Amino acid sequence: MKVCFVTTGATAPFTALIESVLSPSSLDAFLKEGYTHLLVQYGTAKEIYTDRAKAAQTYLQQSQKNRELEIGGMDFNPDGLKEQFKLVQESKGLVISHAGSGSILEALRYQIPLAVVPNTLLLDNHQEELAVAMERSNYLLRGDVKNLAPAIAKSSDFRAKMAQFPPLTSGKHRETKSFADIMDETMGFLD
């Protein structure tokens, strides 16, 4: 079993990411990389997920690949995503996430490959800036919502070279630091 878990945001889901992850090019990339399960957290976008998942199943059936990739969805979980991240960790899989800082931090703490997909439609484009800086430091892969296949293809090799987050140099206090402190240290903004 090899799992890809996709989180799109709970309160304002990134619907373009749901559409992209269930597109034929993404499905083909998942199959090529040996993924057997795709789990999408759709938040409040259940209708979009249901419609796209049905189209994805049809594509897989027409391609005679319907038994190779199981697609499932879930709503927002107020208890967090610990169970899903552990499942990905155990299966040596991948997390694909919107570029929300909370989701990024939670996934990185599990030391699993993470592909972050910025929503460039947001006003200040802070998600893109965060994704680029974190990718430059080898913490994650930056994905493009228009074509996720390259990030999916890179994820297996990325596992071997990804940097530990928070960095080991953070010392024994790393668990008590705020996200902003960890980010400042990671990006080199030290006092």
N, C-alpha and C positions, 0 to 999 in steps of 0.2 A: 504494500500500500504506500502511495506517495500522495500527499495532500497539499493542495494550494488553498489557502484561506484568504478571502478578499473582504476587506472592511471598507465601507464607503462613507462612513460617518453616520451617526445616529440621529442627530436632530435635523440636519439639512443634508440628506444623502447626495452623493456625487453620482447622479444618474448616468452621466456619460461614461463613468468608469464601469458601471453595471453593463451597459451596452457594449463597451469595448472588451471586457473580459469574457463575454459570451459570444463574441464575434467569431466567424469561421477561422480567421487567421490566428486568433488566440487559442481557440480549441485545437487547431492543428499543432500549434507550438506546445501546448500541454501534452498532447499525445506523443509528439516526437521526443519530449523530455521524460517520458515515462510516468506522467501523473495519472493516477487512477481515480482521484476524488477532487472535486472542485466545490468548495463551500463558500457561498456569498452571503455576507451580512448586508441586507438591503435596507435596514432601517424603516423609514416610512414610505419607501418606494416599492412596496410589494407588487403593485400592478405592473410596473415596468419590469421588475425581476421576473415575474410569472410569464409575461409575454415573451421576453428575451430567452428565458430558459426553455420555453416550449419550442421556439425557433431553433435554439441550439440543439435540442434533442432531435428535432427533425433533420437538421444538418448531419448530425452524427449517424442517424439511422440510414439516411440516403448515402452516406459515405461508408456504410457497413462498419462503423466504428462504435456503434451504440453501446456495446458492452464494455468498452475500454475506459470510459470516463463517466463516472457517476456525478451528477450535478445536483446539489442541494442548496437550500436557502434558509436563512434565519432572520428573525427580527432583531431589534436592539435587545441586548441582554444587560439589565441594570447591574448584574453581578460582575461584569467585565468579560474579558475574552481569554482568561487563563486556560480554560479547557481547550479552546481552539488552538492557542499558541503551543500548548504542550503536545497536541496531536500533530501539528506541523513539525515540531522539534523531533518527536519520535520517528516520524516518517521521512525525515531529511527532506522536507518539502520547502515551501515558499509562502510568504505572506505578501500579498499585494494590498497596498493601503492608499487611501487618500493622504494628503500631506499634512494632516492635522498633527500638531506637536505631541499631543497626548497619545495618539495611536502609534506614532513613530517611537516614542520613548518606551512604551509598553512592549512593543515587538522587539526592539533592540535588546532589551534586558533578557530575552530568551536566547540570544545568540543564534538566530535563524536568519537565513537570507530574507531580505526585505526589499521589495520594489515599491518605491513611492511614486505616486502619480499626482503631480500638482494640478490643481484646478486653476488654470490660467485665466479664467473668467472672473476671478475675484478681483476686487478693486486695486489693492496695493501689490498684488503678485508676490506676497511674502512666502507662499508655499513653494514657488519656483526657486526663490533665493535659498530657502532652507534646504530643499532637495539637492540643489547644485553643490552647496557647501558640504553637506553630509556625504554626497557621492565622492567628492574630491578627496575626502578623508577615508574613503573605503568603508564607511559604515553601512551604506545601502546602495542600491541601484536606483537610478532615476528612470521612470517609465514615461512613455508618451501616451496619452489617452487615445490618440489617433491610431497608434500601432503598438500594442503591448508585446507582440511576438519577440522582438529583439531582447527585451528585458527578461522574458520568460526563458529564452534560450541561454542567456548569460548566467542565470541563477545557480545552476549546478556548479560551474567553475568558480563562481563568486564565493561560494561557501568556504573554499580553501584559503582565500586571500582577504576575507572581510576582517576589519579591525574590531577589536573588542570594545564595547561601549557600556558604561563609561570606561574611559581608558584606565588601565591598571595604575597609571601614575596618579590617579585621583586619591589613592591611599584609603585608609580605613574610614574616612569621613564621606566617601562617595555616596553612601546610602542616605546621608542626611542633607546632602546638597539639594537645592532646588533645581528644577529643570533649567532655569536661566543660568545658574552657576555652572552646571555641567556643560551647557552649550557654550558659554563664554570660555571655559577652559578648553573645550574641544576645538574651538575655532581660533584659539590663541589670544583671547582677550583677557589676559591676566593682569592683576593689579601690580 
